[in-house]
Amino acid sequence: MLMLQTLLSLAVALSPEEHLKRYDALMGPEKFEAVMVMVAHRDDDTTRTYQMKILKLGDDKVRIWFNAPASAKGQEMLRQGDNLWMYMPNIKKAVRLASRDNFQGGDFNNADVLRANLTKDFSVKLKDGAPPAGQVILDCAAKTPDASYDRIILWLDEKTSMPLKGEYYAASGKLLRSATFSDVKDFHGFKRPSRISMRNELATKRFSELAFVDYNLKVDPPPTKFVLDDLGR
Amino acid sequence: MLAPLFIALVIAAPVLPDEAPASAPVDAAAAPSGEDDMARAMREAAEAFGGGGTSETTSAAPQAVKAETEVYGYVMDRFTFGWVDLEALAASVDLPQITNLIEANVQLRRPLWSNAFIAADASAFFQQGGWFVMKDADGRRVSAVDHEVVQLLPSVVLSELYLSYSPVPNLNFLIGKRRVVWGAGFANNPTDLLNPPRDPTDPNLQRTGAIIGKIDVPTEYLTFSFAFAPQVLYTANGLPYQFLKYPSFAPRQTLIESAAYGTNRLFPDPRTDTDFHYIIAGRVYALVYDSDINLMYYFSNRYNDTFVNKSRVGLSFSRYFFKDYELHMEMLLTEGSQRYYVNGDCAREVADAIACFAAGTPLFDQTKLHSNTLYPRLLVGARTQFPDESLLTIEYLYVGDGYTPTEFRDFVRGLVLARQQGTSFAGGGQGGNAQGAIPTRFSFDPFRRHYLFITYSKPKIKDDFTASVVLLAGLEDLSGVIMPSFTWNALEWLNLQLSGFFPIRGIPVGQVEAQGKRYSEYSVFPYDARVFLEARAFY
């Protein structure tokens, strides 16, 4: 009986690659438009709040419009392929950004928000050791120098592949950031964690929270929304 | 002429029914008492963008863009103390040592229909200044009589006001006033022939564009752009009223300036021709191998310069290398130069200048205006962000038609002679406002060939304090300016900044001699030091 149960569980168990694909489908679907808020908690216990709208098309096209704070209003970010730009309304032009630069000075980096497709950038295996019950732990290693981190450990729900927490490492093995994913919500029939808390492990009093106000998969943006010359329009 | 029409459109544009926001966001209720930062931000974001649907019963239709006028901007107060250098070659008679500038800025954006919008960026400036200084008969530094300075009069700057319309995704029309920048440089854009120049010590300070009609044809990896810009020849109260061609009569502004400056001009008044003043630009942008590449072609006729029927080509490049290092390049090639060169034979002594004057030989002349030599202006730079979030930008600028050591020596001698004759050079980088543009703290008008810009910024040195330093150095005589600053982001909507501005000009390298004194390039700069205290409140 025990052997049968084991065989059955092995038969339905997903491979690490399949878990990662399901994670990508949840956290960065093919097309979506979302309204997000980021609250950055700083060392002095004060906060900075950013409001933004994000639009995604395909694997590698993302655009963000900032609405608040007032000093960031009019700023936009664009990802096309491995390229990131930020449009600065004060200088009326876009400047290139690196994936590993901090996202608006908070504790996410640009790739955390704009480059959420881990399958493309990471090879994956199960982490050694026994995971907590009902969970699976993925050990993701960067396979491209453009990846946002050199290693990511992800704790996922075994049944849904919904992320629970993550750890993000530098090439030296140093833990840079840790994340928790919570508050699963149903956005027009699409369920995903609506809140991500990212802690800066190098300055442990700092952390940033990203929350989704709305999340809509039924959008069909034209590719020309994701070209450099469209920024500022 | 167009401005009142645009403003009327901004105010009166109707909200089209199909642009109304989707169903009222479920979280957009009145602010509950005791809500935390995240809850408040989520409620405000839902109000701003629409949305907030988290149940299956909420409309799943894509959220339409909210068709309401977005209004934002800032109010800024900048107090400046500057110690005027009375030995400098640039004119100092109209330079107050204390000024206070208040800017009230408003930026508007109004969707007209789903693929068109109008936008505006306008500022009103109120300035006060005083404590003028001069030398008395014994050469002592004394206070001068307060007087009115044209540059300090209240003004309105219409930085941008344009209509953008995309009938199909691959076509965009733009008409109005807009700052269009294609080059990749930060401190300086050699290929920018359209706009008022930036302040290299803070490029954020200049947002003013040009009157332009532009067509963009974007595709996924290529964009083709065509633009036509007539030169604004006269403005009144910040609004342009004379384009393309000088009128046959003397406009009000000419009369005012003639009264202010008389005939005491070092260079000829350019407002005497009967030509059309315009520029036509074509540009191809390509995203190739993760690189931004722009090829530009300009054809101009007396557009912001004295070139007639002049073709110029430009190139810019930008890409990230080794993950974290952005490298960029920008170059403009021009045949001939519109720079004024000094006739060295006329500038040795006063007697030589008098002899040249008697013979009708000009002291300053555009001797290379019709030259067939190609003069490049090339900027190469790199930028990186370090793990502690500090940002470093280094750029080198080569100015092909810049003065050689001999030409610079003759130029300085010419300025010294002109000053002795009571005619001063109204420049030297002290900033100010180019016609119809935002007043800047510093203007960069390179005389020589090799320059270095270094900007280092370290945020969060303590709470929300950012320390920055900008160095602009002429590499031939090691003169330049250094500008340290401390910015405190005191509140989400309030920035306070203390900054200084110090010329470097005492290093005895590459200096030139004129009538027994040694000069470097920034000997022209008319301040020994400037200190700025600025508060900027966003709304």
Contacts between the chains, C-beta under 8 A, distances in Angstrom:
chain1	res1	chain2	res2	distance
A	33	B	62	6.4
A	33	B	63	6.4
A	35	B	45	5.2
A	35	B	46	6.7
A	35	B	49	4.5
A	35	B	50	7.7
A	35	B	51	4.6
A	35	B	52	7.6
A	35	B	63	7.7
A	36	B	45	7.3
A	37	B	38	6.5
A	37	B	41	4.2
A	37	B	42	5.1
A	37	B	45	5.0
A	39	B	37	5.1
A	39	B	38	5.1
A	39	B	41	6.1
A	42	B	460	7.9
A	42	B	463	7.4
A	42	B	464	7.8
A	43	B	460	7.9
A	43	B	463	7.5
A	44	B	463	5.0
A	46	B	463	7.6
A	46	B	464	7.9
A	47	B	37	4.9
A	48	B	492	6.1
A	49	B	37	5.8
A	49	B	38	8.0
A	49	B	40	7.8
A	49	B	41	4.4
A	49	B	492	7.1
A	50	B	41	8.0
A	51	B	41	6.1
A	51	B	44	6.3
A	51	B	45	4.1
A	51	B	48	6.1
A	51	B	49	7.5
A	52	B	45	7.8
A	53	B	49	5.0
A	67	B	45	6.9
A	67	B	48	4.8
A	67	B	49	6.7
A	68	B	41	7.6
A	68	B	44	6.8
A	68	B	45	7.6
A	68	B	48	7.2
A	69	B	492	4.2
A	69	B	493	6.5
A	69	B	538	7.2
A	70	B	72	6.0
A	70	B	74	7.6
A	70	B	492	7.2
A	70	B	493	5.0
A	70	B	538	3.5
A	70	B	539	5.6
A	71	B	489	7.8
A	71	B	492	7.1
A	71	B	493	6.8
A	71	B	495	7.0
A	71	B	538	4.7
A	73	B	70	7.8
A	73	B	72	4.8
A	73	B	538	7.6
A	74	B	72	7.1
A	74	B	107	7.1
A	80	B	287	6.8
A	81	B	287	7.8
A	81	B	290	6.7
A	82	B	290	5.4
A	83	B	287	6.9
A	83	B	290	5.5
A	83	B	320	7.8
A	88	B	204	7.7
A	89	B	107	7.7
A	89	B	207	7.9
A	90	B	203	8.0
A	90	B	204	4.1
A	90	B	207	6.2
A	91	B	181	7.4
A	91	B	198	7.7
A	91	B	203	5.0
A	91	B	204	5.9
A	91	B	207	7.5
A	92	B	179	4.1
A	92	B	180	7.7
A	92	B	181	5.8
A	92	B	207	6.1
A	92	B	209	7.1
A	93	B	181	4.4
A	95	B	186	7.5
A	96	B	292	7.3
A	96	B	318	5.8
A	96	B	319	7.7
A	96	B	320	6.1
A	96	B	326	5.0
A	98	B	320	6.1
A	98	B	323	6.4
A	98	B	324	5.0
A	98	B	326	7.3
A	98	B	384	7.9
A	98	B	385	6.4
A	99	B	323	7.6
A	100	B	323	6.8
A	100	B	324	6.6
A	101	B	385	4.9
A	102	B	385	8.0
A	102	B	389	5.9
A	105	B	389	7.1
A	105	B	459	6.7
A	105	B	460	7.8
A	145	B	323	5.9
A	146	B	323	7.0
A	185	B	54	4.8
A	186	B	54	6.3
A	186	B	55	6.2
A	186	B	56	6.2
A	187	B	53	6.7
A	187	B	54	5.8
A	188	B	53	5.9
A	188	B	56	6.5
A	188	B	58	6.2
A	188	B	59	7.9
A	188	B	60	4.1
A	189	B	56	5.0
A	189	B	60	7.0
A	194	B	54	7.5
A	209	B	38	6.0
A	211	B	38	5.8
A	211	B	41	7.9
A	211	B	42	5.9
A	213	B	25	7.8
A	213	B	27	6.7
A	213	B	42	4.9
A	213	B	45	4.9
A	213	B	46	5.1
A	213	B	49	7.6
A	213	B	51	5.7
A	213	B	52	5.4
A	214	B	25	7.4
A	214	B	46	7.1
A	214	B	49	7.5
A	214	B	50	7.7
A	214	B	51	2.9
A	214	B	52	5.6
A	214	B	53	5.6
A	214	B	54	7.7
A	214	B	63	6.9
A	216	B	51	7.5
A	216	B	53	7.8
A	216	B	60	6.8
A	216	B	62	6.0
A	216	B	63	6.4
A	218	B	60	5.5
A	218	B	61	6.9
A	218	B	62	5.7
A	219	B	62	4.6
A	220	B	62	7.7
A	222	B	169	4.1
A	223	B	169	7.7
A	223	B	220	5.1
A	224	B	169	4.2
A	224	B	170	5.9
A	224	B	218	5.2
A	224	B	219	7.4
A	224	B	220	7.4
A	225	B	169	7.7
A	226	B	220	7.8
A	227	B	218	4.7
A	227	B	219	7.5
A	227	B	220	6.5
A	227	B	223	6.5
A	228	B	223	7.2
A	228	B	285	6.8
A	228	B	287	7.2
A	228	B	292	6.9
A	229	B	172	7.7
A	229	B	216	5.5
A	229	B	218	5.0
A	229	B	223	4.6
A	229	B	225	7.4
A	229	B	285	6.6
A	230	B	218	6.5
A	233	B	117	7.6
A	233	B	164	5.7
A	233	B	166	7.6
A	233	B	172	7.1
